[in-house]
């Protein structure tokens, strides 16, 4: 008997992904392939004692997917999501060399960077994500299925937004899919605050998705090509071809709009201000409260990236000619230096060091102390250390496979339950509100299953918990 093939696709509302599920029955074997439309996907093959048992198992799997909204489809009719990258060509700086302490070649152009007290993260267009200590030692490597758009932090959690439309939680040992974005959204940038995801796109829209990966609201701005979105507890800041806007985080109500000279190419935020770098060589400091422009910072080229010290006393920028800048709060240029390793697509400042990721894929640590900068301006810079990952370092890939344990130990027990057509996760361990949902990866949810997590924390706004650390299945 020839193989029996059933091909299904899921096309959900805005804010969700488009996925396929294929079941092939060949005698006593069942091959199940699943993934995002337009991609190869993952295949799992199971063997059964008889052909009848194989057919029954296949029918059960198909029935489960149909009940979740999957429907028969024709393979290839729906195409893979569109992906847009910046096309501005990087030039070479004529400024003096910056005091680069160390640099790490990630292997491809890099947009994603995050730096905290413990480590540095870099993600590139090959889908590689590396973590490094502050001395440049490479400590871990992840491999995502597509290029990394950005890396953002939300309290304890670290997320990487990728070109495949997924946002991956990198807080545990294995990357887990935390959010999936609608197939028709050509993502430009992502940010997260208290579990709420903000997405800006090619059409100049901004969309928010809640902790359960469900659509909240979407607004079309006064421009296109929205390369900036920054999320805060009470607001979402959105930068596009004509300026920056603030929306109410709860329902998307417009609060203010501030025009800019040139297209916004990057955005940064601090407690009281947002910073927008533009194609007309300017960085704007804009008050969060009312949208008033507090200062502008002029560079000599289009601004690819910007950042600020936590108190705003220094403002940094990177242009399209491989130069980086430092200004005081009022807008006076303090210095301009060459990176020596490409234009800074993203940057972050911490403890007198400026960390940048560049067009040639380098993560570089620049000594931004006053003493080091004075020496660099005088032509004296340290010899940068070129750090490398160990040849034996294995790249950890996303997986829905969980380790099983027979006891919870000191972990927190949660359970997956069905609520209408949705699968929710609730805490079973004592001391928690059993009515609150838990933010939990969709890819590992199975109705009736119990899991052990390292811990859960109440969200900042309350009303739901957020699981963190490794996830194990409780037998």
FENZI-V144645 format. One record per pair of residues at least 6 apart in sequence whose ideal C-beta (glycine too) atoms are under 8 Angstrom apart, sorted by the first residue. I is the first residue (numbers start at 1). J is the second residue. If there is no record, write none. Layout:
i=I j=J
i=I j=J
This chain:
i=1 j=27
i=1 j=51
i=3 j=24
i=3 j=25
i=3 j=26
i=4 j=24
i=4 j=25
i=4 j=55
i=4 j=58
i=5 j=22
i=5 j=23
i=5 j=24
i=5 j=25
i=6 j=22
i=6 j=23
i=6 j=24
i=6 j=58
i=6 j=62
i=6 j=72
i=7 j=20
i=7 j=21
i=7 j=22
i=7 j=72
i=7 j=73
i=7 j=74
i=7 j=75
i=8 j=20
i=8 j=21
i=8 j=22
i=8 j=62
i=8 j=65
i=8 j=66
i=8 j=70
i=8 j=71
i=8 j=72
i=8 j=73
i=9 j=18
i=9 j=19
i=9 j=20
i=9 j=21
i=9 j=37
i=9 j=70
i=9 j=71
i=9 j=73
i=9 j=78
i=10 j=17
i=10 j=18
i=10 j=19
i=10 j=20
i=10 j=21
i=10 j=65
i=10 j=68
i=10 j=69
i=10 j=70
i=10 j=71
i=11 j=18
i=11 j=71
i=11 j=78
i=11 j=183
i=12 j=18
i=12 j=69
i=12 j=182
i=13 j=182
i=13 j=215
i=14 j=182
i=14 j=185
i=14 j=207
i=14 j=215
i=14 j=218
i=15 j=181
i=15 j=182
i=15 j=207
i=15 j=209
i=15 j=213
i=15 j=214
i=15 j=215
i=15 j=216
i=16 j=180
i=16 j=181
i=16 j=182
i=16 j=213
i=16 j=214
i=16 j=215
i=17 j=36
i=17 j=165
i=17 j=166
i=17 j=180
i=17 j=181
i=17 j=182
i=17 j=183
i=18 j=36
i=18 j=37
i=18 j=78
i=18 j=182
i=18 j=183
i=19 j=34
i=19 j=35
i=19 j=36
i=19 j=37
i=20 j=33
i=20 j=34
i=20 j=35
i=20 j=36
i=20 j=37
i=20 j=41
i=20 j=73
i=20 j=75
i=21 j=32
i=21 j=33
i=21 j=34
i=21 j=65
i=21 j=70
i=22 j=32
i=22 j=33
i=22 j=34
i=22 j=41
i=22 j=75
i=23 j=30
i=23 j=31
i=23 j=32
i=23 j=58
i=23 j=61
i=23 j=62
i=24 j=30
i=24 j=31
i=24 j=32
i=24 j=33
i=25 j=51
i=25 j=54
i=25 j=55
i=25 j=58
i=27 j=51
i=27 j=54
i=28 j=47
i=28 j=48
i=28 j=49
i=28 j=50
i=28 j=51
i=28 j=53
i=28 j=54
i=29 j=45
i=29 j=46
i=29 j=47
i=29 j=48
i=29 j=54
i=30 j=45
i=30 j=46
i=30 j=48
i=30 j=54
i=30 j=57
i=30 j=58
i=30 j=61
i=31 j=43
i=31 j=44
i=31 j=45
i=32 j=43
i=32 j=44
i=32 j=45
i=32 j=46
i=32 j=61
i=33 j=41
i=33 j=42
i=33 j=43
i=33 j=44
i=34 j=41
i=34 j=42
i=35 j=41
i=35 j=42
i=36 j=80
i=36 j=81
i=36 j=164
i=36 j=165
i=36 j=166
i=37 j=78
i=37 j=79
i=37 j=80
i=37 j=183
i=38 j=78
i=38 j=79
i=38 j=80
i=38 j=81
i=39 j=80
i=39 j=145
i=39 j=164
i=46 j=54
i=46 j=57
i=47 j=54
i=48 j=54
i=48 j=57
i=67 j=421
i=68 j=421
i=69 j=421
i=78 j=183
i=81 j=163
i=81 j=164
i=81 j=165
i=81 j=183
i=81 j=184
i=81 j=185
i=81 j=186
i=82 j=186
i=82 j=202
i=83 j=146
i=83 j=147
i=83 j=163
i=83 j=186
i=83 j=187
i=84 j=186
i=84 j=188
i=84 j=202
i=85 j=109
i=85 j=125
i=85 j=147
i=86 j=227
i=86 j=265
i=86 j=304
i=86 j=345
i=88 j=279
i=88 j=302
i=88 j=304
i=88 j=320
i=89 j=320
i=90 j=320
i=90 j=321
i=90 j=322
i=90 j=342
i=90 j=343
i=90 j=358
i=90 j=359
i=90 j=360
i=91 j=301
i=91 j=320
i=91 j=321
i=91 j=322
i=91 j=343
i=92 j=321
i=92 j=322
i=92 j=338
i=93 j=321
i=93 j=322
i=93 j=323
i=93 j=337
i=93 j=338
i=93 j=339
i=94 j=321
i=94 j=338
i=95 j=323
i=95 j=336
i=95 j=337
i=95 j=338
i=96 j=337
i=96 j=338
i=96 j=376
i=96 j=377
i=96 j=379
i=97 j=337
i=97 j=338
i=97 j=340
i=97 j=376
i=97 j=381
i=98 j=324
i=98 j=337
i=98 j=338
i=98 j=339
i=98 j=340
i=98 j=366
i=98 j=376
i=98 j=381
i=99 j=337
i=99 j=366
i=99 j=367
i=99 j=372
i=99 j=373
i=99 j=375
i=99 j=376
i=99 j=381
i=99 j=382
i=100 j=339
i=100 j=340
i=100 j=341
i=100 j=364
i=100 j=365
i=100 j=366
i=100 j=367
i=100 j=381
i=100 j=382
i=100 j=384
i=101 j=136
i=101 j=353
i=101 j=365
i=101 j=366
i=101 j=367
i=101 j=382
i=101 j=384
i=101 j=385
i=102 j=135
i=102 j=136
i=102 j=364
i=102 j=365
i=102 j=384
i=102 j=385
i=102 j=386
i=102 j=387
i=103 j=136
i=103 j=341
i=103 j=362
i=103 j=363
i=103 j=364
i=103 j=365
i=103 j=384
i=103 j=385
i=103 j=386
i=103 j=387
i=104 j=122
i=104 j=130
i=104 j=132
i=104 j=136
i=104 j=138
i=104 j=362
i=104 j=363
i=104 j=364
i=104 j=386
i=104 j=387
i=104 j=388
i=104 j=389
i=105 j=360
i=105 j=361
i=105 j=362
i=105 j=386
i=105 j=388
i=106 j=122
i=106 j=123
i=106 j=124
i=106 j=126
i=106 j=128
i=106 j=130
i=106 j=357
i=106 j=361
i=106 j=362
i=106 j=363
i=107 j=124
i=107 j=126
i=107 j=128
i=107 j=361
i=108 j=124
i=108 j=125
i=108 j=126
i=108 j=128
i=108 j=147
i=108 j=361
i=109 j=124
i=109 j=125
i=109 j=345
i=109 j=358
i=109 j=359
i=109 j=360
i=109 j=361
i=110 j=122
i=110 j=123
i=110 j=124
i=110 j=125
i=110 j=148
i=110 j=345
i=110 j=346
i=110 j=357
i=110 j=358
i=110 j=361
i=110 j=362
i=110 j=363
i=111 j=123
i=111 j=124
i=111 j=125
i=111 j=148
i=111 j=149
i=111 j=150
i=111 j=345
i=111 j=346
i=111 j=357
i=112 j=121
i=112 j=122
i=112 j=123
i=112 j=124
i=112 j=129
i=112 j=148
i=112 j=149
i=112 j=150
i=112 j=151
i=112 j=160
i=112 j=161
i=112 j=346
i=112 j=357
i=113 j=120
i=113 j=121
i=113 j=122
i=113 j=123
i=113 j=151
i=113 j=346
i=113 j=347
i=113 j=348
i=113 j=355
i=113 j=356
i=113 j=357
i=113 j=363
i=114 j=120
i=114 j=121
i=114 j=151
i=114 j=152
i=114 j=153
i=114 j=158
i=114 j=348
i=115 j=121
i=115 j=348
i=115 j=350
i=115 j=355
i=116 j=153
i=116 j=350
i=117 j=350
i=119 j=131
i=119 j=132
i=119 j=133
i=119 j=134
i=119 j=139
i=120 j=131
i=120 j=132
i=120 j=133
i=120 j=134
i=120 j=355
i=120 j=363
i=120 j=365
i=121 j=129
i=121 j=130
i=121 j=131
i=121 j=132
i=121 j=151
i=121 j=158
i=121 j=170
i=122 j=129
i=122 j=130
i=122 j=132
i=122 j=151
i=122 j=357
i=122 j=363
i=123 j=129
i=123 j=130
i=123 j=144
i=123 j=148
i=123 j=150
i=123 j=151
i=123 j=160
i=124 j=147
i=124 j=148
i=124 j=357
i=124 j=361
i=125 j=147
i=125 j=148
i=125 j=163
i=125 j=361
i=126 j=147
i=127 j=143
i=127 j=144
i=127 j=145
i=127 j=146
i=127 j=147
i=127 j=148
i=127 j=162
i=128 j=141
i=128 j=142
i=128 j=143
i=128 j=144
i=128 j=148
i=128 j=395
i=129 j=141
i=129 j=142
i=129 j=143
i=129 j=144
i=129 j=148
i=129 j=151
i=129 j=160
i=129 j=170
i=130 j=138
i=130 j=140
i=130 j=141
i=130 j=142
i=130 j=363
i=130 j=389
i=131 j=138
i=131 j=139
i=131 j=140
i=131 j=141
i=132 j=138
i=132 j=139
i=132 j=363
i=132 j=387
i=133 j=139
i=134 j=353
i=134 j=365
i=136 j=365
i=136 j=385
i=136 j=387
i=137 j=387
i=138 j=387
i=138 j=388
i=138 j=389
i=138 j=390
i=138 j=393
i=140 j=393
i=140 j=396
i=141 j=389
i=141 j=393
i=141 j=394
i=141 j=395
i=141 j=396
i=142 j=160
i=142 j=168
i=142 j=170
i=142 j=175
i=142 j=395
i=142 j=396
i=142 j=397
i=143 j=395
i=143 j=396
i=143 j=397
i=144 j=160
i=144 j=162
i=144 j=164
i=144 j=168
i=144 j=175
i=144 j=397
i=144 j=398
i=145 j=162
i=145 j=164
i=145 j=166
i=145 j=397
i=145 j=398
i=146 j=162
i=146 j=163
i=146 j=164
i=147 j=162
i=147 j=163
i=148 j=160
i=148 j=161
i=148 j=162
i=148 j=163
i=149 j=160
i=149 j=161
i=149 j=162
i=149 j=163
i=149 j=187
i=149 j=188
i=149 j=189
i=149 j=190
i=150 j=160
i=150 j=161
i=150 j=189
i=150 j=190
i=150 j=191
i=150 j=346
i=151 j=158
i=151 j=159
i=151 j=160
i=151 j=161
i=151 j=170
i=152 j=158
i=152 j=159
i=152 j=161
i=152 j=190
i=152 j=191
i=152 j=192
i=153 j=159
i=154 j=192
i=154 j=193
i=154 j=194
i=154 j=195
i=155 j=194
i=155 j=457
i=155 j=460
i=156 j=171
i=156 j=457
i=156 j=468
i=157 j=169
i=157 j=171
i=157 j=192
i=157 j=466
i=157 j=468
i=158 j=169
i=158 j=170
i=158 j=171
i=159 j=167
i=159 j=168
i=159 j=169
i=159 j=170
i=159 j=178
i=159 j=190
i=159 j=192
i=160 j=167
i=160 j=168
i=160 j=170
i=160 j=175
i=161 j=167
i=161 j=168
i=161 j=187
i=161 j=189
i=161 j=190
i=162 j=168
i=163 j=187
i=165 j=180
i=165 j=181
i=165 j=182
i=165 j=183
i=165 j=185
i=165 j=187
i=166 j=177
i=166 j=179
i=166 j=180
i=166 j=181
i=167 j=177
i=167 j=178
i=167 j=179
i=167 j=180
i=167 j=181
i=167 j=190
i=167 j=192
i=167 j=197
i=168 j=175
i=168 j=176
i=168 j=177
i=168 j=178
i=168 j=398
i=169 j=175
i=169 j=176
i=169 j=177
i=169 j=178
i=169 j=441
i=171 j=468
i=171 j=469
i=172 j=468
i=172 j=469
i=172 j=470
i=172 j=471
i=173 j=396
i=173 j=470
i=174 j=396
i=174 j=397
i=174 j=398
i=174 j=399
i=174 j=470
i=175 j=396
i=175 j=397
i=175 j=398
i=175 j=399
i=176 j=398
i=176 j=441
i=176 j=443
i=176 j=444
i=176 j=471
i=177 j=398
i=177 j=441
i=177 j=442
i=177 j=443
i=178 j=213
i=178 j=439
i=178 j=441
i=179 j=197
i=179 j=209
i=179 j=213
i=180 j=213
i=180 j=442
i=181 j=187
i=181 j=199
i=181 j=207
i=181 j=209
i=185 j=199
i=185 j=201
i=185 j=205
i=185 j=207
i=186 j=201
i=186 j=202
i=186 j=203
i=187 j=199
i=187 j=200
i=187 j=201
i=188 j=200
i=188 j=201
i=188 j=202
i=188 j=225
i=188 j=226
i=188 j=227
i=189 j=199
i=189 j=200
i=189 j=226
i=189 j=227
i=189 j=228
i=189 j=229
i=189 j=267
i=190 j=197
i=190 j=198
i=190 j=199
i=190 j=200
i=190 j=229
i=191 j=197
i=191 j=198
i=191 j=229
i=191 j=230
i=191 j=231
i=192 j=198
i=192 j=231
i=193 j=231
i=193 j=232
i=193 j=233
i=193 j=249
i=194 j=233
i=194 j=459
i=194 j=460
i=194 j=461
i=195 j=210
i=195 j=211
i=195 j=439
i=195 j=459
i=195 j=464
i=195 j=466
i=196 j=208
i=196 j=209
i=196 j=210
i=196 j=211
i=196 j=216
i=196 j=231
i=196 j=249
i=197 j=208
i=197 j=209
i=197 j=210
i=197 j=231
i=198 j=206
i=198 j=207
i=198 j=208
i=198 j=229
i=198 j=230
i=198 j=231
i=198 j=236
i=198 j=238
i=199 j=206
i=199 j=207
i=199 j=208
i=199 j=209
i=199 j=229
i=200 j=206
i=200 j=226
i=200 j=227
i=200 j=228
i=200 j=229
i=200 j=238
i=200 j=239
i=200 j=240
i=201 j=207
i=201 j=226
i=202 j=224
i=202 j=225
i=202 j=226
i=203 j=220
i=203 j=224
i=203 j=226
i=204 j=220
i=204 j=221
i=204 j=222
i=204 j=223
i=204 j=224
i=204 j=225
i=204 j=226
i=204 j=240
i=204 j=241
i=205 j=218
i=205 j=219
i=205 j=220
i=205 j=221
i=205 j=226
i=206 j=218
i=206 j=219
i=206 j=221
i=206 j=226
i=206 j=229
i=206 j=236
i=206 j=238
i=206 j=247
i=206 j=252
i=207 j=215
i=207 j=216
i=207 j=217
i=207 j=218
i=208 j=216
i=208 j=217
i=208 j=218
i=208 j=231
i=208 j=236
i=208 j=249
i=208 j=252
i=209 j=215
i=209 j=216
i=210 j=216
i=211 j=437
i=211 j=439
i=211 j=459
i=211 j=464
i=211 j=466
i=212 j=422
i=212 j=424
i=212 j=437
i=212 j=439
i=213 j=442
i=216 j=252
i=217 j=251
i=217 j=252
i=218 j=252
i=219 j=238
i=219 j=247
i=219 j=252
i=219 j=254
i=221 j=238
i=221 j=240
i=221 j=242
i=221 j=245
i=221 j=257
i=222 j=240
i=222 j=242
i=222 j=243
i=222 j=245
i=222 j=257
i=223 j=240
i=223 j=241
i=223 j=242
i=223 j=243
i=223 j=263
i=224 j=240
i=224 j=241
i=225 j=240
i=225 j=241
i=225 j=263
i=226 j=238
i=226 j=239
i=226 j=240
i=226 j=241
i=226 j=264
i=227 j=239
i=227 j=240
i=227 j=263
i=227 j=264
i=227 j=265
i=227 j=266
i=227 j=267
i=228 j=237
i=228 j=238
i=228 j=239
i=228 j=240
i=228 j=244
i=228 j=264
i=228 j=265
i=228 j=266
i=228 j=267
i=228 j=276
i=229 j=236
i=229 j=237
i=229 j=238
i=229 j=239
i=229 j=267
i=230 j=236
i=230 j=237
i=230 j=267
i=230 j=268
i=230 j=269
i=230 j=274
i=231 j=237
i=231 j=249
i=232 j=249
i=232 j=269
i=232 j=288
i=233 j=249
i=233 j=460
i=233 j=461
i=234 j=248
i=234 j=249
i=234 j=250
i=235 j=246
i=235 j=247
i=235 j=248
i=235 j=249
i=235 j=255
i=235 j=288
i=236 j=246
i=236 j=247
i=236 j=248
i=236 j=249
i=236 j=252
i=237 j=244
i=237 j=245
i=237 j=246
i=237 j=247
i=237 j=267
i=237 j=269
i=237 j=274
i=237 j=288
i=238 j=244
i=238 j=245
i=238 j=246
i=238 j=247
i=239 j=245
i=239 j=260
i=239 j=264
i=239 j=266
i=239 j=267
i=239 j=276
i=240 j=263
i=240 j=264
i=241 j=263
i=241 j=264
i=242 j=259
i=242 j=260
i=242 j=263
i=243 j=257
i=243 j=258
i=243 j=259
i=243 j=260
i=243 j=264
i=243 j=276
i=244 j=257
i=244 j=258
i=244 j=260
i=244 j=264
i=244 j=267
i=244 j=274
i=244 j=276
i=244 j=284
i=244 j=286
i=244 j=291
i=245 j=254
i=245 j=255
i=245 j=256
i=245 j=257
i=245 j=258
i=246 j=254
i=246 j=255
i=246 j=256
i=246 j=257
i=246 j=288
i=246 j=291
i=247 j=253
i=247 j=254
i=247 j=255
i=248 j=254
i=248 j=255
i=255 j=291
i=256 j=290
i=256 j=291
i=257 j=291
i=258 j=284
i=258 j=286
i=258 j=291
i=258 j=292
i=258 j=293
i=260 j=276
i=260 j=278
i=260 j=280
i=260 j=282
i=260 j=284
i=261 j=278
i=261 j=280
i=261 j=282
i=262 j=278
i=262 j=279
i=262 j=280
i=262 j=281
i=262 j=282
i=262 j=302
i=263 j=278
i=263 j=279
i=264 j=276
i=264 j=277
i=264 j=278
i=265 j=277
i=265 j=278
i=265 j=279
i=265 j=302
i=265 j=303
i=265 j=304
i=265 j=305
i=266 j=276
i=266 j=277
i=266 j=303
i=266 j=304
i=266 j=305
i=266 j=306
i=266 j=346
i=267 j=274
i=267 j=275
i=267 j=276
i=267 j=277
i=267 j=306
i=268 j=274
i=268 j=275
i=268 j=306
i=268 j=307
i=268 j=308
i=269 j=275
i=269 j=288
i=270 j=308
i=270 j=310
i=270 j=311
i=270 j=312
i=271 j=310
i=272 j=287
i=272 j=288
i=272 j=289
i=272 j=312
i=273 j=285
i=273 j=286
i=273 j=287
i=273 j=288
i=273 j=294
i=273 j=308
i=273 j=312
i=274 j=285
i=274 j=286
i=274 j=288
i=275 j=283
i=275 j=284
i=275 j=285
i=275 j=286
i=275 j=306
i=275 j=307
i=275 j=308
i=275 j=315
i=276 j=283
i=276 j=284
i=276 j=286
i=276 j=306
i=277 j=283
i=277 j=303
i=277 j=304
i=277 j=305
i=277 j=306
i=277 j=317
i=278 j=284
i=278 j=302
i=278 j=303
i=279 j=302
i=279 j=303
i=280 j=302
i=281 j=298
i=281 j=299
i=281 j=300
i=281 j=301
i=281 j=302
i=281 j=303
i=281 j=319
i=282 j=296
i=282 j=297
i=282 j=298
i=282 j=299
i=282 j=303
i=283 j=296
i=283 j=297
i=283 j=299
i=283 j=303
i=283 j=306
i=283 j=315
i=283 j=317
i=283 j=327
i=284 j=293
i=284 j=295
i=284 j=296
i=284 j=297
i=285 j=293
i=285 j=294
i=285 j=295
i=285 j=296
i=285 j=297
i=285 j=312
i=285 j=315
i=285 j=329
i=286 j=292
i=286 j=293
i=286 j=294
i=287 j=293
i=287 j=294
i=295 j=329
i=295 j=330
i=295 j=331
i=296 j=331
i=297 j=306
i=297 j=315
i=297 j=317
i=297 j=325
i=297 j=327
i=297 j=331
i=297 j=333
i=298 j=331
i=298 j=333
i=299 j=317
i=299 j=319
i=299 j=323
i=299 j=325
i=299 j=336
i=300 j=319
i=300 j=321
i=300 j=323
i=300 j=336
i=301 j=319
i=301 j=320
i=301 j=321
i=301 j=323
i=302 j=319
i=302 j=320
i=303 j=317
i=303 j=318
i=303 j=319
i=304 j=318
i=304 j=319
i=304 j=320
i=304 j=343
i=304 j=344
i=304 j=345
i=305 j=317
i=305 j=318
i=305 j=344
i=305 j=345
i=305 j=346
i=305 j=347
i=305 j=356
i=306 j=315
i=306 j=316
i=306 j=317
i=306 j=318
i=306 j=347
i=307 j=315
i=307 j=316
i=307 j=347
i=307 j=348
i=307 j=349
i=307 j=354
i=308 j=314
i=308 j=315
i=308 j=316
i=308 j=349
i=309 j=315
i=309 j=349
i=312 j=329
i=313 j=328
i=313 j=329
i=314 j=326
i=314 j=327
i=314 j=328
i=314 j=329
i=314 j=334
i=314 j=349
i=314 j=368
i=315 j=326
i=315 j=327
i=315 j=328
i=315 j=329
i=316 j=324
i=316 j=325
i=316 j=326
i=316 j=327
i=316 j=347
i=316 j=349
i=316 j=354
i=316 j=368
i=317 j=324
i=317 j=325
i=317 j=327
i=318 j=324
i=318 j=325
i=318 j=339
i=318 j=343
i=318 j=344
i=318 j=345
i=318 j=347
i=318 j=356
i=319 j=325
i=319 j=343
i=320 j=343
i=321 j=343
i=322 j=338
i=322 j=339
i=322 j=340
i=322 j=341
i=322 j=342
i=322 j=343
i=322 j=358
i=322 j=359
i=323 j=336
i=323 j=337
i=323 j=338
i=323 j=339
i=324 j=336
i=324 j=337
i=324 j=338
i=324 j=339
i=324 j=344
i=324 j=347
i=324 j=354
i=324 j=356
i=324 j=366
i=325 j=333
i=325 j=335
i=325 j=336
i=326 j=333
i=326 j=334
i=326 j=335
i=326 j=368
i=326 j=373
i=327 j=333
i=327 j=334
i=328 j=334
i=334 j=373
i=335 j=373
i=335 j=376
i=335 j=377
i=337 j=366
i=337 j=373
i=337 j=376
i=337 j=377
i=339 j=356
i=339 j=358
i=339 j=364
i=339 j=366
i=340 j=384
i=341 j=358
i=341 j=360
i=341 j=362
i=341 j=364
i=342 j=358
i=342 j=359
i=342 j=360
i=342 j=361
i=342 j=362
i=343 j=358
i=343 j=359
i=344 j=356
i=344 j=357
i=344 j=358
i=345 j=357
i=345 j=358
i=345 j=359
i=346 j=356
i=346 j=357
i=347 j=354
i=347 j=355
i=347 j=356
i=347 j=357
i=348 j=354
i=348 j=355
i=349 j=355
i=349 j=368
i=352 j=367
i=352 j=368
i=352 j=369
i=353 j=365
i=353 j=366
i=353 j=367
i=353 j=368
i=354 j=365
i=354 j=366
i=354 j=368
i=355 j=363
i=355 j=364
i=355 j=365
i=355 j=366
i=356 j=362
i=356 j=363
i=356 j=364
i=356 j=366
i=357 j=363
i=357 j=364
i=358 j=364
i=364 j=384
i=367 j=373
i=367 j=382
i=375 j=381
i=400 j=441
i=400 j=443
i=400 j=444
i=402 j=444
i=402 j=451
i=402 j=471
i=402 j=472
i=402 j=473
i=403 j=470
i=403 j=472
i=403 j=473
i=404 j=472
i=404 j=473
i=404 j=474
i=404 j=475
i=405 j=452
i=405 j=472
i=405 j=473
i=405 j=474
i=405 j=475
i=406 j=474
i=406 j=475
i=408 j=429
i=408 j=452
i=408 j=474
i=409 j=452
i=411 j=452
i=411 j=453
i=411 j=454
i=411 j=455
i=411 j=472
i=412 j=427
i=412 j=429
i=412 j=432
i=412 j=452
i=412 j=453
i=412 j=454
i=412 j=455
i=412 j=456
i=412 j=467
i=413 j=427
i=413 j=428
i=413 j=429
i=413 j=450
i=413 j=451
i=413 j=452
i=413 j=474
i=414 j=425
i=414 j=426
i=414 j=427
i=414 j=428
i=414 j=429
i=414 j=438
i=414 j=440
i=414 j=450
i=414 j=451
i=414 j=452
i=414 j=453
i=414 j=456
i=414 j=467
i=415 j=425
i=415 j=426
i=415 j=428
i=415 j=448
i=415 j=449
i=415 j=450
i=415 j=451
i=416 j=423
i=416 j=424
i=416 j=425
i=416 j=440
i=416 j=445
i=416 j=446
i=416 j=447
i=416 j=448
i=416 j=449
i=416 j=450
i=416 j=451
i=417 j=423
i=417 j=424
i=417 j=425
i=417 j=426
i=417 j=447
i=417 j=448
i=418 j=424
i=418 j=447
i=423 j=442
i=423 j=445
i=423 j=446
i=423 j=447
i=424 j=437
i=424 j=438
i=425 j=437
i=425 j=438
i=425 j=440
i=425 j=445
i=425 j=451
i=425 j=467
i=426 j=434
i=426 j=435
i=426 j=436
i=426 j=437
i=426 j=438
i=427 j=433
i=427 j=434
i=427 j=436
i=427 j=438
i=427 j=456
i=427 j=465
i=428 j=434
i=428 j=450
i=432 j=456
i=432 j=465
i=436 j=458
i=436 j=463
i=436 j=464
i=436 j=465
i=437 j=464
i=437 j=465
i=438 j=456
i=438 j=464
i=438 j=465
i=438 j=466
i=438 j=467
i=439 j=459
i=439 j=464
i=439 j=465
i=439 j=466
i=439 j=467
i=440 j=451
i=440 j=467
i=440 j=471
i=441 j=471
i=444 j=451
i=444 j=471
i=449 j=473
i=450 j=473
i=450 j=474
i=451 j=471
i=451 j=472
i=451 j=473
i=451 j=474
i=452 j=471
i=452 j=472
i=452 j=473
i=452 j=474
i=453 j=467
i=453 j=468
i=453 j=469
i=453 j=470
i=453 j=471
i=453 j=472
i=454 j=467
i=454 j=468
i=454 j=469
i=454 j=470
i=455 j=467
i=455 j=468
i=455 j=469
i=456 j=465
i=456 j=466
i=456 j=467
i=456 j=468
i=457 j=465
i=457 j=466
i=457 j=468
i=458 j=464
i=458 j=465
i=458 j=466
i=459 j=465
i=459 j=466
